[in-house]
Amino acid sequence: MLRAAPKTAGEYVPLVGLRDVAVDYGALRVLQPTDLTIAEGEFLTILGPSGSGKTTILKLIGGFLSPSAGQVSFKAADITGLPPERRPFNTVFQDYALFPHMSVAENVAYSLRVKGASRSERLDEARKALELVGLAGFGDRKVAQLSGGQQQRVALARAIVAKPSLILLDEPLSALDAALRHQMQSFLKSIQRQLGTTFVFVTHDQQEALAMSDRIVVMNVGRIVQIGSPAEIYNDPFNAFVATFIGRNNLLPATPLPEHRDRFTTEIGVVQARSGEAAGVDADCQLAIRPECISVRRRGLELASEQKNRIEGVVREVAFAGTHYGYRVAAGARCTVTLECSGRHNETDGPLSVGEDVEMSFDPQDTRIIRT
């Protein structure tokens, strides 16, 4: 039966918790004291660059790493000292870790074999799991006979066959090509919805996180810097790191105008921010404008709205990306604005060329304030 994962904090039923957990490697602290609650039935993604601590958290949850301080809990019970084989969790590893000498069905049924299930029970459950991941009839094949995407599905079937309370996924799509990655993103999310099992997914791929997650945990240098839904993370970044790591952003150093609290002095002139956004901002900050929120047209053509922020500039770079054109526009002596033009934001006849004079505009509602 299909069931939607919880969407609001009030609906969250805590499943796994980290309380003041830290990890030291000798004198080096790789994970600062961290609190995190994972909800039952959600697809949670831990996102960050290499060395940010995301895999460390995954290992702590799975029992593959012991914390230097703090507590790991499952349904409010302390499992900090519990080894991986005694936790009701399963892991899909980056390299899949399939046994080449076993058949597909034997790989899937391995955890049931370890638990002492009968051969008939193991094969029946393996068959059901393979059907669920779209590999019915593949049970007798060897791992070497499968494609990368099929091997990934076998690893997932092996993880779900024992009906764990939580599945940990350690960058399982990183070895796949772009088209297959996209296909597997949709597949993983569909399986998670169908099972209703909690998934904790680790990745450094921002688009992957945005496409698949109920919530995203953004990490940097051993700390959680923001937790929220994909829309919250993308539209309301907490700081400059999140603003530039999740998608692309134009960050403009800005100083508030005392007489107009929603207007700021920047290198490209006076810019108006989203209404109500500037409350309490009385010091230098940054304004963030997503490239896709900026409209552009050749200079001299009339703009559709006088309510928008307006900038003049000169096109310095043009890149065709299939669904849109990307431009880098010099605006002022030291500022370069990046923008992406698809249908509604391309207000010119045809693509622009390097050297053309242009006028850009963006809505104040699309201008976020990043406090420094």
C-alpha positions as CSV (number, residue, x, y, z in Angstrom):
1,M,0.0,0.0,0.0
2,L,1.3,3.4,-0.9
3,R,1.7,5.9,1.9
4,A,3.1,9.4,1.9
5,A,6.0,10.2,4.2
6,P,5.3,12.9,6.9
7,K,5.6,16.4,5.6
8,T,5.4,18.7,8.6
9,A,7.3,18.7,11.9
10,G,4.1,18.1,13.8
11,E,3.5,14.8,12.0
12,Y,7.0,13.5,12.6
13,V,7.3,10.3,14.7
14,P,10.9,10.0,15.9
15,L,12.6,6.8,14.9
16,V,16.4,7.4,15.2
17,G,18.1,10.2,17.2
18,L,21.6,11.6,17.6
19,R,22.1,13.5,20.8
20,D,25.2,15.6,21.2
21,V,27.2,13.1,19.2
22,A,30.8,13.9,18.3
23,V,33.6,12.0,16.6
24,D,37.3,12.4,17.0
25,Y,40.1,10.9,15.0
26,G,43.0,11.4,17.4
27,A,43.3,15.1,18.0
28,L,41.1,15.9,15.0
29,R,37.4,16.4,15.6
30,V,35.6,15.4,12.3
31,L,32.1,15.7,13.7
32,Q,31.2,18.6,16.0
33,P,28.6,17.9,18.7
34,T,25.5,17.1,16.7
35,D,21.7,16.6,17.3
36,L,19.5,15.0,14.7
37,T,16.1,13.3,14.8
38,I,15.1,11.1,11.9
39,A,11.4,10.6,11.4
40,E,9.6,7.3,10.8
41,G,8.7,6.9,7.1
42,E,10.7,9.9,5.7
43,F,13.3,10.1,3.0
44,L,16.1,12.0,4.6
45,T,19.1,13.1,2.6
46,I,22.4,14.1,4.2
47,L,24.1,16.4,1.8
48,G,27.5,18.1,1.8
49,P,30.9,18.3,0.1
50,S,33.7,15.7,0.7
51,G,34.9,15.9,4.3
52,S,31.8,17.5,5.6
53,G,30.8,14.6,8.0
54,K,27.9,13.1,6.1
55,T,29.3,9.6,5.9
56,T,30.4,9.8,9.5
57,I,26.8,10.3,10.5
58,L,25.7,7.4,8.4
59,K,28.3,5.1,10.0
60,L,27.2,6.3,13.5
61,I,23.6,5.4,12.7
62,G,24.5,2.0,11.2
63,G,26.9,1.1,14.1
64,F,30.0,1.0,11.9
65,L,31.6,3.8,14.0
66,S,31.4,4.5,17.7
67,P,31.0,8.1,18.8
68,S,33.6,9.9,20.9
69,A,30.7,11.5,22.8
70,G,27.0,11.5,22.8
71,Q,24.2,9.0,22.2
72,V,22.5,7.2,19.3
73,S,18.9,6.0,20.0
74,F,16.3,3.9,18.2
75,K,12.7,4.5,19.3
76,A,14.1,6.3,22.4
77,A,16.2,3.2,23.4
78,D,20.0,3.7,23.6
79,I,21.8,1.7,20.9
80,T,25.1,3.6,21.0
81,G,27.1,0.4,21.9
82,L,25.0,-2.0,19.7
83,P,27.0,-3.6,16.8
84,P,25.6,-3.3,13.2
85,E,24.3,-6.8,13.0
86,R,22.0,-6.2,16.1
87,R,20.5,-3.0,14.7
88,P,17.3,-3.3,12.7
89,F,18.9,-1.4,9.8
90,N,20.3,-2.4,6.4
91,T,22.8,-0.6,4.2
92,V,23.2,-0.1,0.5
93,F,26.9,0.6,-0.1
94,Q,28.5,2.8,-2.8
95,D,30.1,-0.3,-4.4
96,Y,27.0,-2.5,-3.8
97,A,29.2,-5.2,-2.0
98,L,27.5,-8.1,-3.9
99,F,29.0,-11.6,-3.7
100,P,30.2,-12.5,-7.2
101,H,30.2,-16.3,-6.5
102,M,26.5,-16.2,-5.5
103,S,23.4,-16.0,-7.7
104,V,21.3,-12.9,-7.6
105,A,18.7,-14.7,-5.5
106,E,21.4,-15.9,-3.1
107,N,22.7,-12.4,-2.7
108,V,19.3,-11.0,-1.9
109,A,18.5,-13.8,0.6
110,Y,21.9,-13.7,2.4
111,S,20.7,-11.8,5.4
112,L,17.8,-14.2,5.9
113,R,20.3,-17.1,5.7
114,V,22.3,-15.5,8.4
115,K,19.2,-15.2,10.5
116,G,18.5,-19.0,10.1
117,A,15.5,-18.8,7.8
118,S,14.7,-22.0,5.8
119,R,15.7,-22.3,2.2
120,S,12.2,-22.2,0.9
121,E,11.4,-19.1,3.0
122,R,14.6,-17.4,1.8
123,L,13.9,-18.0,-1.9
124,D,10.3,-16.9,-1.6
125,E,11.2,-13.6,0.1
126,A,14.1,-13.1,-2.4
127,R,11.6,-13.6,-5.3
128,K,9.2,-11.0,-3.8
129,A,12.0,-8.5,-3.2
130,L,13.3,-8.9,-6.8
131,E,9.8,-8.4,-8.2
132,L,9.5,-5.2,-6.1
133,V,12.7,-3.8,-7.7
134,G,11.7,-4.8,-11.2
135,L,14.0,-7.9,-11.5
136,A,11.5,-10.7,-11.6
137,G,13.1,-13.7,-13.3
138,F,16.7,-12.6,-12.6
139,G,17.2,-14.8,-9.5
140,D,19.4,-17.5,-11.2
141,R,21.8,-15.0,-12.9
142,K,25.3,-14.2,-11.7
143,V,26.1,-10.6,-10.6
144,A,28.6,-10.3,-13.4
145,Q,25.8,-10.7,-16.0
146,L,24.0,-7.6,-14.7
147,S,24.3,-3.9,-15.7
148,G,25.3,-1.3,-13.1
149,G,21.7,-0.3,-12.7
150,Q,20.6,-3.8,-12.2
151,Q,23.3,-4.5,-9.6
152,Q,22.1,-1.4,-7.8
153,R,18.6,-2.8,-7.7
154,V,19.9,-6.2,-6.4
155,A,21.7,-4.3,-3.6
156,L,18.4,-2.6,-2.8
157,A,16.5,-5.8,-2.8
158,R,19.0,-7.3,-0.4
159,A,18.5,-4.3,1.9
160,I,14.7,-4.5,1.9
161,V,14.2,-8.3,2.0
162,A,14.6,-8.5,5.8
163,K,12.0,-5.6,6.3
164,P,14.3,-3.3,8.3
165,S,13.1,-0.3,10.1
166,L,15.6,1.9,8.3
167,I,17.7,1.7,5.1
168,L,21.0,3.6,4.9
169,L,22.2,4.4,1.4
170,D,25.8,5.5,1.0
171,E,26.0,7.4,-2.4
172,P,24.7,4.3,-4.2
173,L,24.1,6.1,-7.5
174,S,27.6,7.7,-7.8
175,A,28.9,5.0,-10.3
176,L,26.0,5.3,-12.7
177,D,25.9,7.5,-15.8
178,A,23.7,10.7,-15.8
179,A,20.7,9.2,-17.5
180,L,20.6,6.1,-15.3
181,R,21.1,8.1,-12.2
182,H,18.0,10.2,-13.1
183,Q,16.1,7.0,-13.7
184,M,17.2,5.4,-10.4
185,Q,16.4,8.6,-8.4
186,S,12.7,8.2,-9.4
187,F,12.9,4.5,-8.8
188,L,14.3,4.8,-5.3
189,K,11.8,7.4,-4.3
190,S,8.9,5.3,-5.6
191,I,10.2,2.2,-3.7
192,Q,10.5,4.2,-0.5
193,R,7.0,5.5,-0.8
194,Q,5.6,2.1,-1.5
195,L,7.4,0.5,1.4
196,G,6.9,3.3,3.8
197,T,10.4,2.5,5.2
198,T,12.7,5.3,6.4
199,F,15.5,6.0,4.0
200,V,18.7,7.9,5.0
201,F,20.5,8.8,1.8
202,V,24.0,10.3,1.7
203,T,25.1,12.3,-1.4
204,H,27.2,15.2,-2.5
205,D,24.9,15.8,-5.5
206,Q,22.6,18.8,-4.9
207,Q,20.1,18.0,-7.7
208,E,19.8,14.4,-6.4
209,A,19.0,15.7,-2.9
210,L,16.4,18.2,-4.2
211,A,14.7,15.6,-6.4
212,M,14.4,12.8,-3.8
213,S,14.1,14.1,-0.3
214,D,11.4,14.9,2.2
215,R,14.1,16.7,4.2
216,I,17.7,17.6,3.6
217,V,20.4,17.9,6.2
218,V,23.1,20.2,4.8
219,M,26.6,19.7,6.3
220,N,29.9,21.6,6.1
221,V,33.2,21.0,8.0
222,G,31.7,18.6,10.5
223,R,28.6,20.6,11.3
224,I,24.9,20.6,10.3
225,V,24.3,24.1,8.9
226,Q,20.6,23.7,7.9
227,I,17.8,21.2,7.9
228,G,14.6,21.7,5.9
229,S,12.5,20.6,3.0
230,P,14.0,20.9,-0.5
231,A,12.0,24.0,-1.1
232,E,13.0,25.6,2.2
233,I,16.7,24.8,1.6
234,Y,16.6,26.1,-1.9
235,N,14.5,29.2,-1.4
236,D,15.6,30.3,2.1
237,P,19.2,29.4,2.6
238,F,20.5,30.0,6.1
239,N,23.9,31.3,5.1
240,A,26.2,32.0,2.1
241,F,27.5,28.4,2.0
242,V,24.0,26.9,1.6
243,A,23.0,29.6,-0.9
244,T,25.9,28.7,-3.2
245,F,26.2,24.9,-2.5
246,I,22.5,24.2,-3.2
247,G,22.2,25.4,-6.8
248,R,23.8,28.6,-8.1
249,N,23.3,32.0,-6.7
250,N,24.4,35.6,-7.3
251,L,25.7,37.0,-3.9
252,L,25.9,40.8,-3.8
253,P,27.6,42.5,-0.8
254,A,24.9,45.0,0.5
255,T,24.4,47.8,3.0
256,P,20.8,48.7,4.1
257,L,19.5,52.2,3.4
258,P,18.3,53.7,6.7
259,E,15.4,55.6,5.1
260,H,14.2,52.5,3.1
261,R,14.7,49.3,5.1
262,D,13.9,47.0,2.2
263,R,16.5,48.7,-0.1
264,F,20.2,48.1,-0.1
265,T,23.2,49.7,-1.7
266,T,25.2,47.3,-3.8
267,E,28.0,47.3,-6.5
268,I,25.3,47.3,-9.1
269,G,23.2,50.1,-7.6
270,V,20.2,50.2,-5.2
271,V,18.4,46.9,-5.0
272,Q,15.0,46.2,-3.3
273,A,14.6,43.0,-1.4
274,R,11.6,40.8,-0.6
275,S,8.9,42.7,1.4
276,G,9.4,42.0,5.1
277,E,12.7,40.3,4.6
278,A,14.8,43.2,5.8
279,A,13.3,43.4,9.3
280,G,16.1,43.7,11.8
281,V,18.8,44.0,9.2
282,D,20.9,47.0,10.3
283,A,24.4,45.9,9.2
284,D,26.1,44.8,6.0
285,C,24.8,41.6,4.5
286,Q,24.5,39.8,1.2
287,L,21.7,39.7,-1.3
288,A,21.1,36.3,-3.1
289,I,19.4,36.1,-6.5
290,R,19.1,32.8,-8.3
291,P,20.2,32.9,-12.0
292,E,16.8,31.6,-13.2
293,C,15.0,34.5,-11.5
294,I,16.7,37.1,-13.6
295,S,15.1,38.3,-16.9
296,V,17.3,39.8,-19.7
297,R,16.7,41.8,-22.9
298,R,18.7,43.8,-25.2
299,R,19.2,47.4,-23.9
300,G,16.7,49.9,-25.2
301,L,13.7,47.6,-25.2
302,E,10.9,48.5,-22.8
303,L,10.7,46.4,-19.7
304,A,7.3,44.8,-18.8
305,S,7.3,45.9,-15.2
306,E,8.7,49.1,-13.5
307,Q,8.4,47.4,-10.1
308,K,11.4,45.2,-10.7
309,N,15.1,45.8,-9.9
310,R,16.9,46.8,-13.0
311,I,20.6,46.4,-13.9
312,E,22.5,47.3,-17.1
313,G,25.5,45.3,-18.3
314,V,27.5,43.7,-21.1
315,V,27.4,40.0,-22.0
316,R,30.8,38.4,-21.4
317,E,30.0,34.7,-21.8
318,V,27.3,32.6,-23.5
319,A,26.7,28.9,-22.9
320,F,24.0,26.7,-24.5
321,A,22.7,24.1,-22.0
322,G,19.9,22.5,-24.0
323,T,17.0,23.6,-21.9
324,H,18.3,27.2,-21.4
325,Y,21.1,29.6,-22.2
326,G,23.5,30.6,-19.5
327,Y,25.0,34.1,-19.5
328,R,27.7,35.9,-17.5
329,V,27.1,39.6,-17.6
330,A,29.5,42.3,-16.4
331,A,27.5,44.8,-14.4
332,G,29.5,47.7,-13.0
333,A,33.3,47.7,-12.6
334,R,33.8,44.6,-10.4
335,C,30.5,42.6,-10.5
336,T,29.6,39.7,-12.8
337,V,26.0,38.5,-12.8
338,T,25.1,34.9,-13.8
339,L,21.7,34.2,-15.2
340,E,19.9,31.4,-17.0
341,C,17.3,32.1,-19.6
342,S,14.6,29.7,-20.6
343,G,11.1,30.6,-21.8
344,R,9.6,33.2,-19.4
345,H,12.8,35.0,-18.6
346,N,14.2,35.3,-22.1
347,E,12.6,38.6,-23.2
348,T,14.7,39.0,-26.4
349,D,14.4,37.8,-30.0
350,G,16.8,34.8,-30.0
351,P,19.9,34.2,-27.9
352,L,22.3,37.0,-26.9
353,S,25.9,37.3,-28.1
354,V,29.1,38.2,-26.3
355,G,29.6,42.0,-26.3
356,E,25.9,42.9,-26.4
357,D,24.5,45.6,-24.1
358,V,21.6,44.3,-22.0
359,E,19.2,45.2,-19.4
360,M,18.4,42.7,-16.6
361,S,15.6,42.7,-14.1
362,F,14.5,40.6,-11.2
363,D,11.6,40.8,-8.8
364,P,12.2,42.0,-5.2
365,Q,10.3,38.9,-4.0
366,D,13.1,36.7,-5.5
367,T,15.8,38.6,-3.6
368,R,16.9,36.9,-0.4
369,I,18.9,38.5,2.4
370,I,21.9,36.5,3.7
371,R,23.1,37.8,7.1
372,T,26.9,37.7,7.5
